[in-house]
């Protein structure tokens, strides 16, 4: 049987269409994002380990793994860890972008239980102390520098931040301690107040630092005697505490 040109052209178009469709399915460029979270629930504070996956089966190269954790924080990378400090239901979102610019997102719910930080109990800066210690001498007309130091632990607390060096600068999670000195009480309840007297009379003291942990006194000229420094704070229940009351000699 002799085939007409129209039949040949029609068969050719069908073959091209089938090949084209087959190519679309075998070379799908649309990524599919997926999230693995461990654990996906727990008491605050809970650290969740997230792993991102691209599961289209097309062996696509993901160039960007962007995370938002539902509590205002974000991160990048195929694997990330995030700590939730407050109870609530959060939705972590992973957005992946391939080298071709194609995008997909996935969402994972995280349930955090327990009491909110500082909602109960009295936060106390139990390890705070005044530096330098009593007995230190200063000359008249000099500037004396003082500082609240300590581990910065606020009680009650769950877990302190770790530090490899006593002077290491590190960012801790709000609601937790800064395990370093000078003291950095992230519980925000340990705002320090200062008082200074020289020979029983009040003198000016300049306080600075985010939590009022640093202070200096400009000692008047020709004023030997006893310099007395007191540091106090009010805890989360409104109760006042004295960190230290130290005495210094002025010559």
TAQUIKA-V917343 format. One record per helix or strand of 3 or more residues. SS is the DSSP state (H for helix, E for strand). FROM is the first residue (numbers start at 1). TO is the last residue. If there is no record, write none. Layout:
[[SS & FROM & TO] [SS & FROM & TO]]
//
This chain:
[[H & 5 & 26] [E & 33 & 38] [E & 41 & 43] [E & 46 & 54] [E & 62 & 68] [E & 74 & 76] [E & 79 & 84] [E & 88 & 98] [E & 103 & 113] [E & 129 & 131] [E & 143 & 149] [E & 192 & 198] [E & 206 & 208] [E & 214 & 218] [E & 225 & 234] [E & 240 & 250]]
//
